[in-house]
């Protein structure tokens, strides 16, 4: 059976002299593994390179494996490679995609998110830390791990006071009264509003907000700690990115 889909290459692994195995976030099948015969040097090399966005024709084999029949590049994001810091952040997004996106299921929202994130990194019109936090929190939300942003998780108040606290191991927010002696991260009203917006806004508007430099730093810390707690992983690409900034 032939599968026609578009997708972003999130990993590539050499295999023999001319072949490679690519991991792709596809619109129709989520994250899949594809054997790409001759793609290291042949006509499909650019369409199957890391972070390339391409139209793909795939032959479905037994189990959940695929073989590349044809690939046509739609966007290869050359500008990402002009800045090593930006490229390392894009590679972190690819690693997150592998960890959080569905397998053998539609991933239209996830693919649109990653495409928008890569476009914004190329354009440089939004702070990289904002793009990072939005990508982290929205991927978590799509994967079913949206933080409990609506009210204090203990008393149910609407969290309009200045002192708000976040439990990054559970995704819960607390007012100052309910935080008690718990070891929690402080969070301002502005940062909480940004988190609510990222999680709940329509897909095409999730990057349309701004925060102060201090607010972006706090947002980045919260989203990163929560993501690490949920996944239980250390991301090598994130460690490299943080060394670069």
Secondary structure, 3 states (H helix, E strand, C coil): CEEEEEEEEEEEEEECCCEEEEEEEECCCEEEEEEECCCCCCCCCCCCCCCCEEEEEEEECCCCEEEEEEEEEEECCHHHHHCHHHHHHHHHHHHHHHHHCCECCCCHHHHHHHHHHHHHHHHCCCCHHHHHHHHHHHHHHHCCCCCECCCCCCCCCCCCCCCEEEECCCCEEEEHHHHCCCCCEEECHHHHHHHHHHHHCCHHHCCCCCCCHHHHHHHHHHHHHHHHHHHCCCCHHHHHHHHHC
